[in-house]
Amino acid sequence: MRLVGITSQVEGKVATRERPFRVNEYLVVEGNPGGVLVEVVGTYAVNPLLPEAAHAAHPGLIDEATLGTLQALGYDPAHETFYLAEVRVVEELSHPLEVGAKVRPATFEEVRPHLLPEDWQKAGALLGVVRGTEEFELPEELKELVFRYLPGEDRAELMPGVPFFLPWSKFSQYPHVGIFGGSGSGKSFALRVLLEELMYQEIPTLVFDPHFELSFDEPLVFAEPFLSRQKELASRALVFQLGQDADVRFEDLDRGELVTLLKAAMEGWTEQMDHAASVLWQVGDSLETYRTRLNYLIEGLTFSRRFEQDLKKLEEGKDPAEERFPDDPLRQAEYRDKLKVYQDFRDAGIGESTAQAVQRRLNYLHRIGLFGSRGTAGIEEALQQGKVCIVRGESRKLILFAAYALRRLFRRRRDYRDGKQYGVKAFPYFPPFFVVTDEAHVLVPKVTGERDFAPARSIIREIAQEGRKYGVFLILATQRPSLLDDTVNAQLNTKLILRTVRAQDLDVIKRETDLGPGEIARLPYLSSGNAFVSSAIVQRTVPITVRASWTRSPHAEDPFTEWREYRQKQGEDLWPVVREFIERRGGYIREMDLTQCLQECERRLHRRVSEAELRQALKRWSETGKLKATTSLAFGGYRWTLA
């Protein structure tokens, strides 16, 4: 192998007759002290039988400089087949690579400092293996760490290659992670792997699960070490169902948070509504006191003439409440409260229609079950214990809750850290934590205009920009990085990029990562589970294959397999009834007996049974040997006999 053509301090070309190059394999360019480690980023086979058009498709592949070097080294491009590789240096040089230098395959010890953190045994998230390192002879402690899953066989096997670790210690410098990949790319699988690593390290984590698929109750494979690892992880994740285990505690809201929730409830928010909602809020309000004040004001504005007359009576020393409700002290007290609210807010610049619009939004949030008495107390306690807290709920409700929960939890962590820094001990300890979500472009989308629905965007932006110094980190997974908020996207220091097809998403990846043109061109064709890690932590792009997760998604089953299995079992509960019916009939039934058999099945099983279901079951039992089916003209069709 020799270096050919024009080189630079970052790239060059290598030629050989010996064998094809493997993309992402590591080579060493000799000549410099210790050699220069390079990675193959493009591979080609040059054949004299190729038409001229094939060379025209890659005009820079064999330019005059490359051709001259090849000929000087004894190659005959017009009459022999050889192989070319485009290579990129692992660490940028201060001088160009030496043309004509010998090149050889790298050894594990030569790539180890660049691919394996020194403290990998203590503080690394094991995500998979580095592609292109499958041929290395690894030390024993690295040989049996990574498994790959074979879905067709429903089993796992050890995966060769250098394990890829993302060191937790570097997150204080480079805090946020993005996982990008289209449908079927393995994005959700990669997110599960990263969550398992957080669980294994017992790092507090808050997860928003819009698809109800982040469950860790079942091992991926019912064999060791998957069984023992799943049992180890099972107790480290807690599920919080919105409306049952977590909700928004109205008393915890400040004025701005209340306005944010009301604005997000429905479209058409106006400055007048903003003013009304803010003016009516008072410190310490519960949902009931705020709703009551709003309702009283609406009634006062609706019947303003009557309320104005009664306020004049109050000024004259009369009690209009006693006049209107002479024998009902409770209604008298209520009416006095209504007059007080109207008196306090009649000059606040709140119109009746505006107050009613705020009321509709508040009632909607109450109706969907967003408000309750639990708040985030259970989540806060679980985070203190190092748990992964998985919050589930309907998408819109989940987004509204996220806006509330993230503000509250981030504020608790920030108050503790600021108090510690400035010597204020008023704030109790609250741990650092990760915030994780799938479909991140729904939770924190780009600004789209007046109908924009993103109540959590401002707090996630704040975490993206300020979270590092407080120890609050983001892991955002999405199929559509081009729809993700630009400010947040720019703060994702580590990006795990799987197969991506859409041009808009590829453009964003091109701008926001250090992937080269060749790697961008490969993204639409990556097989599921293969990815590029573009990270400031490792200071370069690393191609990896994501490892098998220890646990299985509840939605992992192939729907067509599920359907076939259902069809195989459909009607099995009919068998005891049908068997007894046949026995009572002398050991066989005929076509004319099916109606009675159906009625017997429905009566005994207390459900509707169709003729098609019964016939399908009879056919299956005949194929499996439970029954013997014969055709007889004398009996008018099929006859089924117990085998």
C-alpha positions as CSV (number, residue, x, y, z in Angstrom):
1,M,0.0,0.0,0.0
2,R,1.3,3.5,-0.9
3,L,0.1,7.0,-0.6
4,V,-0.6,8.6,-4.0
5,G,-1.7,11.8,-5.6
6,I,-1.9,15.2,-4.0
7,T,-2.1,15.1,-0.2
8,S,-2.9,17.6,2.5
9,Q,-2.5,17.7,6.3
10,V,-6.0,16.1,6.7
11,E,-6.5,13.7,3.7
12,G,-5.0,11.7,0.9
13,K,-5.3,8.6,-1.3
14,V,-3.9,5.1,-0.8
15,A,-3.5,2.5,-3.6
16,T,-2.9,-1.2,-3.5
17,R,-3.1,-4.4,-5.7
18,E,-3.5,-6.7,-2.7
19,R,-7.1,-6.4,-1.6
20,P,-10.1,-4.1,-1.6
21,F,-10.2,-1.6,1.3
22,R,-12.9,-1.7,3.9
23,V,-14.7,1.5,4.6
24,N,-13.8,2.9,8.1
25,E,-10.8,0.6,8.5
26,Y,-7.8,2.1,10.1
27,L,-4.4,2.4,8.4
28,V,-1.0,3.8,9.4
29,V,1.0,6.0,7.0
30,E,4.7,5.3,7.8
31,G,7.5,7.8,7.5
32,N,6.6,10.2,10.3
33,P,7.8,9.3,13.8
34,G,5.4,6.6,15.1
35,G,3.4,6.8,11.8
36,V,0.2,8.7,11.1
37,L,-3.2,7.0,11.9
38,V,-5.7,7.5,9.1
39,E,-9.3,6.2,8.5
40,V,-10.7,5.0,5.2
41,V,-13.7,7.1,4.3
42,G,-14.1,6.0,0.7
43,T,-13.2,2.9,-1.3
44,Y,-12.9,2.2,-5.0
45,A,-11.9,-0.5,-7.4
46,V,-10.3,0.7,-10.6
47,N,-10.6,-1.7,-13.6
48,P,-9.3,-1.3,-17.1
49,L,-12.5,-2.6,-18.5
50,L,-14.5,0.3,-17.0
51,P,-15.8,2.7,-19.7
52,E,-14.6,6.3,-19.8
53,A,-17.9,7.4,-18.4
54,A,-17.2,5.6,-15.1
55,H,-14.0,7.7,-14.7
56,A,-15.9,10.8,-15.6
57,A,-18.4,10.1,-12.7
58,H,-15.4,10.5,-10.2
59,P,-13.3,13.2,-11.9
60,G,-11.1,13.8,-8.8
61,L,-10.4,10.1,-8.2
62,I,-7.5,9.7,-10.7
63,D,-6.4,13.1,-11.6
64,E,-3.0,13.8,-13.3
65,A,-1.1,13.9,-10.0
66,T,-2.6,10.6,-8.9
67,L,-2.0,9.0,-12.3
68,G,1.6,10.2,-12.2
69,T,2.2,8.8,-8.8
70,L,0.6,5.5,-9.7
71,Q,2.8,5.1,-12.8
72,A,5.9,6.1,-10.9
73,L,5.1,3.3,-8.4
74,G,4.7,0.7,-11.3
75,Y,1.0,0.7,-11.6
76,D,-0.6,0.4,-15.1
77,P,-4.1,1.8,-14.9
78,A,-4.8,0.9,-18.5
79,H,-4.1,-2.8,-18.1
80,E,-4.5,-3.9,-14.4
81,T,-7.1,-3.8,-11.6
82,F,-6.1,-2.1,-8.4
83,Y,-7.8,-0.5,-5.4
84,L,-8.0,3.1,-4.1
85,A,-9.0,4.5,-0.8
86,E,-9.7,8.0,0.3
87,V,-8.3,8.4,3.8
88,R,-8.6,11.1,6.5
89,V,-6.1,11.6,9.3
90,V,-7.5,11.0,12.8
91,E,-5.7,14.0,14.2
92,E,-4.9,16.9,12.0
93,L,-1.2,17.4,11.1
94,S,0.8,20.6,10.7
95,H,2.2,19.3,7.4
96,P,0.8,17.3,4.5
97,L,1.1,13.5,4.3
98,E,4.2,12.3,2.4
99,V,3.4,11.1,-1.1
100,G,4.7,7.7,-1.9
101,A,4.9,6.7,1.8
102,K,4.2,3.1,2.7
103,V,0.9,2.3,4.4
104,R,-0.1,-0.7,6.5
105,P,-3.1,-1.8,8.6
106,A,-3.2,-0.4,12.1
107,T,-3.0,-2.4,15.3
108,F,-5.3,-2.2,18.2
109,E,-2.7,-0.5,20.4
110,E,-2.3,2.2,17.8
111,V,-6.0,3.0,17.7
112,R,-6.7,2.5,21.4
113,P,-5.8,6.0,22.5
114,H,-8.2,7.5,19.9
115,L,-11.2,5.2,20.4
116,L,-11.2,4.0,24.0
117,P,-11.4,6.3,27.0
118,E,-8.8,5.6,29.7
119,D,-11.5,5.3,32.4
120,W,-13.9,3.2,30.2
121,Q,-14.4,0.6,33.0
122,K,-15.8,3.1,35.4
123,A,-17.5,6.0,33.6
124,G,-18.4,5.1,30.0
125,A,-21.8,4.6,28.3
126,L,-21.3,1.5,26.1
127,L,-23.2,2.3,22.9
128,G,-21.8,-0.3,20.5
129,V,-18.7,-1.0,18.5
130,V,-16.6,1.1,16.2
131,R,-17.1,0.1,12.6
132,G,-13.9,-0.9,10.8
133,T,-12.3,-2.4,13.9
134,E,-13.7,-5.9,13.5
135,E,-10.4,-7.4,12.5
136,F,-8.4,-6.2,15.6
137,E,-7.3,-8.7,18.2
138,L,-8.6,-7.3,21.5
139,P,-7.5,-7.9,25.0
140,E,-9.7,-10.3,27.0
141,E,-11.4,-7.6,29.1
142,L,-12.8,-6.1,25.9
143,K,-13.9,-9.2,24.0
144,E,-17.3,-10.1,25.6
145,L,-18.9,-6.7,26.2
146,V,-21.0,-6.1,23.1
147,F,-23.8,-8.1,21.6
148,R,-25.8,-7.7,18.4
149,Y,-29.3,-8.9,18.0
150,L,-30.4,-11.2,15.1
151,P,-34.1,-10.5,14.8
152,G,-34.8,-13.3,12.3
153,E,-33.5,-15.8,14.8
154,D,-34.6,-13.9,17.9
155,R,-31.2,-14.4,19.5
156,A,-28.0,-12.4,20.3
157,E,-24.4,-13.0,19.6
158,L,-21.1,-11.4,20.6
159,M,-20.1,-8.5,18.2
160,P,-16.5,-8.1,17.1
161,G,-14.8,-4.7,17.2
162,V,-13.6,-2.1,19.6
163,P,-16.3,-1.1,22.0
164,F,-17.5,2.5,21.8
165,F,-17.9,4.4,25.0
166,L,-19.3,7.9,25.6
167,P,-17.6,9.0,28.9
168,W,-20.0,10.5,31.4
169,S,-17.2,12.7,32.9
170,K,-17.1,14.8,29.7
171,F,-20.8,15.8,29.9
172,S,-19.9,18.7,32.3
173,Q,-18.1,20.2,29.3
174,Y,-20.3,18.9,26.4
175,P,-23.7,18.3,27.9
176,H,-26.3,17.6,25.3
177,V,-27.1,14.7,22.9
178,G,-29.2,14.5,19.8
179,I,-30.3,11.2,18.2
180,F,-31.3,11.6,14.6
181,G,-32.7,8.9,12.3
182,G,-35.7,8.2,10.0
183,S,-38.3,5.5,10.4
184,G,-36.7,2.1,10.7
185,S,-33.2,3.4,11.2
186,G,-32.8,2.1,14.8
187,K,-33.4,5.5,16.4
188,S,-35.7,4.2,19.1
189,F,-33.3,1.3,19.7
190,A,-30.4,3.6,20.2
191,L,-32.4,5.7,22.6
192,R,-33.3,2.6,24.6
193,V,-29.6,1.7,24.7
194,L,-28.6,5.1,26.0
195,L,-31.4,5.0,28.6
196,E,-30.2,1.6,29.8
197,E,-26.7,3.1,30.3
198,L,-28.2,5.9,32.4
199,M,-30.2,3.3,34.4
200,Y,-27.1,1.2,34.9
201,Q,-25.1,4.1,36.3
202,E,-28.2,5.2,38.4
203,I,-28.1,8.7,37.0
204,P,-31.4,10.6,37.6
205,T,-33.3,10.9,34.4
206,L,-36.7,12.4,33.4
207,V,-38.1,10.8,30.2
208,F,-41.2,11.9,28.2
209,D,-42.6,8.9,26.4
210,P,-45.1,9.9,23.8
211,H,-45.3,6.4,22.2
212,F,-45.7,4.4,25.4
213,E,-42.8,2.2,24.3
214,L,-40.1,2.9,26.8
215,S,-40.8,-0.1,29.0
216,F,-38.0,-2.2,30.5
217,D,-40.0,-5.1,31.9
218,E,-38.9,-7.8,29.4
219,P,-35.4,-8.9,28.4
220,L,-34.6,-8.8,24.7
221,V,-33.4,-12.4,24.7
222,F,-34.5,-14.9,27.4
223,A,-30.9,-16.0,28.0
224,E,-27.9,-14.8,30.0
225,P,-26.6,-12.2,30.3
226,F,-29.8,-10.5,29.1
227,L,-32.0,-12.0,31.9
228,S,-29.8,-10.9,34.8
229,R,-29.1,-7.5,33.3
230,Q,-32.9,-6.9,32.8
231,K,-33.6,-7.8,36.4
232,E,-30.9,-5.5,37.5
233,L,-32.4,-2.6,35.5
234,A,-36.1,-3.3,36.2
235,S,-36.2,-1.6,39.6
236,R,-34.4,1.5,38.4
237,A,-37.2,2.8,36.2
238,L,-40.6,4.1,37.4
239,V,-43.6,4.9,35.2
240,F,-45.7,8.0,35.9
241,Q,-49.1,8.1,34.2
242,L,-50.3,11.7,33.8
243,G,-53.5,12.2,35.8
244,Q,-52.8,9.2,38.0
245,D,-49.2,9.5,39.3
246,A,-48.3,13.1,38.2
247,D,-50.0,16.3,37.2
248,V,-49.8,20.1,37.4
249,R,-50.3,21.4,40.9
250,F,-51.9,24.8,40.4
251,E,-50.5,26.2,43.6
252,D,-47.0,25.7,42.2
253,L,-47.6,27.9,39.2
254,D,-46.3,31.4,39.0
255,R,-48.0,34.1,36.8
256,G,-45.8,33.4,33.8
257,E,-46.3,29.6,33.9
258,L,-50.1,30.0,34.2
259,V,-50.1,32.3,31.1
260,T,-47.9,29.8,29.2
261,L,-50.4,26.9,29.9
262,L,-53.5,29.0,29.1
263,K,-51.9,30.2,25.9
264,A,-51.0,26.7,24.8
265,A,-54.4,25.3,25.5
266,M,-56.1,26.7,22.4
267,E,-55.3,28.8,19.4
268,G,-56.0,32.5,19.1
269,W,-54.3,33.9,22.2
270,T,-54.3,37.7,22.4
271,E,-52.6,40.4,24.4
272,Q,-55.9,41.1,26.1
273,M,-56.2,37.5,27.3
274,D,-52.6,37.7,28.5
275,H,-53.4,40.8,30.5
276,A,-56.6,39.3,32.0
277,A,-55.0,36.0,33.0
278,S,-52.1,37.9,34.6
279,V,-54.2,40.5,36.5
280,L,-56.6,37.9,37.9
281,W,-53.8,35.7,39.3
282,Q,-52.7,36.1,43.0
283,V,-49.9,34.5,44.9
284,G,-51.1,31.3,46.6
285,D,-54.1,30.8,44.3
286,S,-55.5,27.3,44.0
287,L,-57.3,26.2,40.9
288,E,-60.6,26.6,42.7
289,T,-59.9,30.2,44.0
290,Y,-58.7,31.3,40.5
291,R,-61.6,29.7,38.7
292,T,-64.1,31.2,41.2
293,R,-62.6,34.7,40.9
294,L,-62.7,34.4,37.1
295,N,-66.4,33.1,37.1
296,Y,-67.4,35.9,39.5
297,L,-65.9,38.5,37.3
298,I,-67.6,37.1,34.2
299,E,-71.0,37.2,36.0
300,G,-70.3,40.8,37.1
301,L,-69.3,41.9,33.6
302,T,-72.4,40.1,32.1
303,F,-74.8,41.8,34.6
304,S,-72.8,45.0,35.1
305,R,-75.8,47.3,35.4
306,R,-77.2,45.3,38.3
307,F,-73.8,45.0,40.0
308,E,-73.2,48.8,39.6
309,Q,-76.6,49.5,41.2
310,D,-75.8,47.2,44.1
311,L,-72.3,48.8,44.6
312,K,-74.1,52.2,45.0
313,K,-76.3,50.6,47.7
314,L,-73.2,49.4,49.5
315,E,-71.9,53.0,49.4
316,E,-75.2,54.1,51.0
317,G,-74.8,51.7,53.8
318,K,-77.3,49.1,52.5
319,D,-76.7,45.4,52.0
320,P,-77.9,44.3,48.6
321,A,-77.1,40.7,49.4
322,E,-79.7,40.6,52.2
323,E,-82.2,42.2,49.8
324,R,-81.7,39.6,47.1
325,F,-81.4,36.6,49.4
326,P,-83.2,37.4,52.6
327,D,-83.4,33.9,54.0
328,D,-80.1,32.4,52.7
329,P,-76.9,33.4,54.5
330,L,-74.7,31.2,52.3
331,R,-75.9,32.9,49.1
332,Q,-75.6,36.3,50.8
333,A,-71.9,35.6,51.5
334,E,-71.4,34.4,47.9
335,Y,-73.0,37.5,46.5
336,R,-70.9,39.8,48.6
337,D,-67.8,38.0,47.2
338,K,-69.0,38.5,43.7
339,L,-69.5,42.2,44.3
340,K,-66.0,42.4,45.8
341,V,-64.4,40.7,42.8
342,Y,-66.4,43.0,40.4
343,Q,-65.4,46.0,42.3
344,D,-61.7,45.0,42.4
345,F,-61.4,44.3,38.6
346,R,-64.1,46.4,36.9
347,D,-61.5,49.0,36.0
348,A,-58.7,46.5,35.1
349,G,-59.4,46.7,31.4
350,I,-60.8,43.2,31.1
351,G,-63.7,42.7,28.6
352,E,-66.4,40.1,29.1
353,S,-65.5,38.2,25.9
354,T,-61.8,38.2,27.0
355,A,-62.6,36.8,30.4
356,Q,-64.8,34.1,28.8
357,A,-61.9,33.1,26.5
358,V,-59.6,32.7,29.5
359,Q,-62.3,30.7,31.2
360,R,-62.7,28.3,28.2
361,R,-59.0,27.6,28.3
362,L,-58.9,27.0,32.0
363,N,-61.9,24.7,31.8
364,Y,-60.2,22.8,29.0
365,L,-57.0,22.2,31.0
366,H,-59.1,21.1,33.9
367,R,-61.2,18.8,31.8
368,I,-58.3,16.9,30.3
369,G,-57.0,16.2,33.8
370,L,-53.9,18.3,33.7
371,F,-54.5,19.8,37.2
372,G,-54.3,17.8,40.4
373,S,-52.8,17.6,43.8
374,R,-49.7,15.4,43.1
375,G,-47.6,17.8,41.0
376,T,-44.1,16.5,40.5
377,A,-43.6,15.3,44.1
378,G,-43.3,11.6,43.1
379,I,-40.9,12.4,40.3
380,E,-38.7,14.6,42.5
381,E,-38.5,11.9,45.1
382,A,-37.6,9.3,42.5
383,L,-34.9,11.5,40.9
384,Q,-33.4,11.9,44.4
385,Q,-33.0,8.1,44.4
386,G,-31.3,8.0,41.0
387,K,-34.3,6.5,39.2
388,V,-35.3,6.9,35.5
389,C,-38.7,8.5,35.6
390,I,-40.8,7.7,32.5
391,V,-43.8,10.1,32.1
392,R,-46.6,9.0,29.8
393,G,-49.7,10.7,28.6
394,E,-51.6,11.9,25.5
395,S,-49.3,14.0,23.3
396,R,-50.7,17.5,23.9
397,K,-51.2,16.9,27.6
398,L,-47.6,15.5,27.9
399,I,-46.2,18.7,26.2
400,L,-48.2,20.9,28.6
401,F,-46.9,18.9,31.6
402,A,-43.4,19.0,30.3
403,A,-43.5,22.8,30.3
404,Y,-44.5,22.9,33.9
405,A,-42.3,20.0,35.2
406,L,-39.1,21.2,33.5
407,R,-39.4,24.7,34.9
408,R,-40.0,23.4,38.4
409,L,-37.2,20.8,38.3
410,F,-34.6,23.0,36.6
411,R,-35.4,25.8,39.1
412,R,-34.8,23.4,42.0
413,R,-31.5,22.3,40.7
414,R,-30.5,25.9,39.8
415,D,-31.5,27.2,43.2
416,Y,-29.4,24.6,44.9
417,R,-26.3,25.2,42.8
418,D,-26.6,29.0,43.0
419,G,-27.1,28.8,46.8
420,K,-24.1,26.6,47.2
421,Q,-22.0,28.9,45.1
422,Y,-23.0,32.0,47.0
423,G,-23.0,30.4,50.4
424,V,-26.8,30.4,50.8
425,K,-28.1,27.2,52.5
426,A,-31.8,27.8,52.2
427,F,-32.2,25.5,49.2
428,P,-32.1,21.7,49.8
429,Y,-30.0,19.4,47.7
430,F,-31.4,18.4,44.3
431,P,-29.4,16.1,42.0
432,P,-28.2,16.7,38.4
433,F,-30.4,15.0,35.9
434,F,-31.0,14.2,32.2
435,V,-34.1,15.2,30.3
436,V,-34.9,12.6,27.6
437,T,-37.6,12.6,24.9
438,D,-38.4,11.0,21.6
439,E,-40.2,13.0,18.9
440,A,-38.2,16.0,20.2
441,H,-39.4,18.2,17.2
442,V,-42.9,18.0,18.7
443,L,-41.8,19.1,22.1
444,V,-39.4,21.8,20.9
445,P,-40.2,22.7,17.3
446,K,-39.0,25.7,15.2
447,V,-41.0,28.8,15.5
448,T,-43.8,28.5,12.9
449,G,-46.0,31.6,13.4
450,E,-49.2,32.5,15.2
451,R,-50.4,28.9,15.5
452,D,-47.2,27.8,17.0
453,F,-47.7,25.3,19.9
454,A,-44.6,25.0,21.9
455,P,-45.1,25.7,25.6
456,A,-41.9,23.8,26.6
457,R,-39.7,25.5,24.0
458,S,-38.5,28.4,26.2
459,I,-37.5,26.2,29.1
460,I,-35.7,23.7,26.9
461,R,-33.8,26.5,25.2
462,E,-32.8,27.7,28.7
463,I,-31.6,24.2,29.6
464,A,-29.8,23.9,26.3
465,Q,-27.9,27.2,27.0
466,E,-27.6,27.2,30.8
467,G,-27.9,23.5,31.7
468,R,-24.2,22.7,31.6
469,K,-23.2,24.8,34.6
470,Y,-26.1,23.4,36.6
471,G,-25.7,19.7,35.6
472,V,-29.0,19.4,33.7
473,F,-28.5,17.6,30.3
474,L,-30.7,16.9,27.3
475,I,-31.0,13.8,25.1
476,L,-33.4,14.6,22.2
477,A,-34.3,12.0,19.6
478,T,-36.2,12.9,16.4
479,Q,-36.9,11.7,12.9
480,R,-36.9,15.3,11.7
481,P,-33.9,17.3,12.8
482,S,-34.8,20.0,10.3
483,L,-38.0,20.7,12.4
484,L,-36.1,21.0,15.6
485,D,-35.6,24.4,17.1
486,D,-32.4,25.9,15.7
487,T,-31.1,27.3,19.1
488,V,-31.5,23.9,20.7
489,N,-30.1,22.0,17.8
490,A,-26.9,24.1,17.8
491,Q,-26.4,23.2,21.5
492,L,-26.4,19.4,20.9
493,N,-22.7,18.7,21.4
494,T,-23.0,15.0,20.5
495,K,-25.1,13.8,17.7
496,L,-25.8,10.1,17.0
497,I,-26.9,10.1,13.3
498,L,-28.6,7.0,11.8
499,R,-30.2,6.5,8.4
500,T,-31.6,9.8,7.1
501,V,-33.3,10.3,3.8
502,R,-35.0,13.7,3.6
503,A,-33.0,16.4,1.9
504,Q,-34.0,19.0,4.5
505,D,-32.7,16.8,7.3
506,L,-29.5,16.0,5.5
507,D,-28.9,19.8,5.0
508,V,-29.2,20.3,8.7
509,I,-26.9,17.5,9.5
510,K,-24.4,18.8,7.0
511,R,-24.5,22.2,8.8
512,E,-24.6,21.1,12.4
513,T,-22.0,18.2,12.3
514,D,-18.5,17.5,11.0
515,L,-19.6,14.7,8.7
516,G,-17.8,14.9,5.4
517,P,-19.5,14.8,1.9
518,G,-18.8,11.1,1.7
519,E,-20.4,10.3,5.0
520,I,-23.5,12.5,4.2
521,A,-23.9,10.6,1.0
522,R,-23.9,7.3,2.9
523,L,-26.6,8.4,5.4
524,P,-29.6,7.4,3.2
525,Y,-28.2,3.9,2.8
526,L,-27.1,3.0,6.3
527,S,-28.6,-0.3,7.5
528,S,-30.6,-0.2,10.7
529,G,-28.5,0.3,13.8
530,N,-25.4,1.7,12.0
531,A,-24.7,5.3,12.8
532,F,-22.1,8.1,12.9
533,V,-21.3,9.8,16.2
534,S,-20.4,13.4,15.7
535,S,-19.2,14.5,19.1
536,A,-17.1,17.3,20.7
537,I,-16.4,14.7,23.4
538,V,-14.4,12.4,21.0
539,Q,-13.5,15.4,18.8
540,R,-14.2,13.6,15.6
541,T,-16.8,11.6,13.7
542,V,-16.8,7.9,14.7
543,P,-18.9,5.3,12.7
544,I,-20.5,2.8,15.1
545,T,-22.9,-0.1,15.1
546,V,-25.3,0.3,18.0
547,R,-25.3,-2.7,20.4
548,A,-28.3,-4.8,21.3
549,S,-30.3,-3.4,24.1
550,W,-30.8,-5.6,27.2
551,T,-34.5,-5.1,27.1
552,R,-37.3,-5.3,24.5
553,S,-39.8,-2.7,23.4
554,P,-43.4,-3.7,23.9
555,H,-44.0,-2.6,20.3
556,A,-41.1,-4.7,18.9
557,E,-43.3,-7.6,17.6
558,D,-43.9,-7.7,13.9
559,P,-47.6,-6.9,13.3
560,F,-47.9,-9.4,10.5
561,T,-46.5,-12.2,12.8
562,E,-48.9,-11.1,15.4
563,W,-51.8,-11.4,12.9
564,R,-50.7,-14.8,11.8
565,E,-50.4,-16.0,15.4
566,Y,-53.9,-14.6,16.2
567,R,-55.3,-16.4,13.2
568,Q,-53.7,-19.7,14.4
569,K,-55.3,-19.3,17.8
570,Q,-58.6,-17.8,16.8
571,G,-61.5,-20.0,17.9
572,E,-59.4,-22.3,20.1
573,D,-61.8,-21.7,23.0
574,L,-64.5,-23.3,20.9
575,W,-62.8,-26.7,21.0
576,P,-64.2,-28.1,24.3
577,V,-67.7,-27.1,23.3
578,V,-67.5,-28.5,19.8
579,R,-65.9,-31.7,21.0
580,E,-68.8,-32.3,23.5
581,F,-71.3,-31.4,20.8
582,I,-69.8,-33.9,18.4
583,E,-69.7,-36.6,21.1
584,R,-73.4,-36.1,21.8
585,R,-74.1,-36.4,18.1
586,G,-72.6,-39.9,17.9
587,G,-69.0,-38.8,17.1
588,Y,-69.6,-36.7,14.0
589,I,-71.4,-33.5,12.7
590,R,-72.5,-32.4,9.3
591,E,-73.0,-29.1,7.5
592,M,-76.6,-29.0,8.6
593,D,-75.5,-29.2,12.3
594,L,-73.4,-26.1,12.2
595,T,-76.2,-23.7,13.2
596,Q,-76.9,-25.6,16.3
597,C,-73.2,-25.9,17.1
598,L,-72.9,-22.1,16.8
599,Q,-75.8,-21.5,19.1
600,E,-74.2,-23.9,21.7
601,C,-70.9,-22.1,21.5
602,E,-72.4,-18.7,22.0
603,R,-74.5,-19.9,24.9
604,R,-71.6,-21.6,26.7
605,L,-68.9,-19.0,26.0
606,H,-71.1,-15.9,26.4
607,R,-69.8,-14.2,23.2
608,R,-70.8,-13.9,19.6
609,V,-69.3,-16.7,17.3
610,S,-69.5,-16.2,13.6
611,E,-69.9,-19.1,11.1
612,A,-66.6,-18.1,9.5
613,E,-64.8,-18.4,12.8
614,L,-66.2,-21.9,13.4
615,R,-65.4,-23.1,9.9
616,Q,-61.8,-21.7,10.2
617,A,-61.4,-23.6,13.5
618,L,-62.9,-26.8,12.0
619,K,-60.4,-26.6,9.1
620,R,-57.4,-26.0,11.5
621,W,-58.4,-28.9,13.7
622,S,-58.7,-31.2,10.6
623,E,-55.2,-30.1,9.5
624,T,-53.8,-30.8,13.0
625,G,-55.5,-34.2,13.4
626,K,-58.1,-33.4,16.0
627,L,-60.8,-34.0,13.5
628,K,-61.2,-36.0,10.3
629,A,-63.0,-34.1,7.5
630,T,-64.6,-36.0,4.6
631,T,-66.8,-34.9,1.7
632,S,-70.1,-36.8,1.1
633,L,-72.8,-36.0,-1.4
634,A,-75.2,-38.0,0.8
635,F,-74.7,-35.7,3.7
636,G,-74.7,-32.5,1.6
637,G,-71.1,-31.3,2.1
638,Y,-68.5,-31.9,4.7
639,R,-68.7,-34.3,7.6
640,W,-66.4,-33.9,10.6
641,T,-65.5,-36.9,12.8
642,L,-63.5,-37.0,16.0
643,A,-60.1,-38.5,15.2
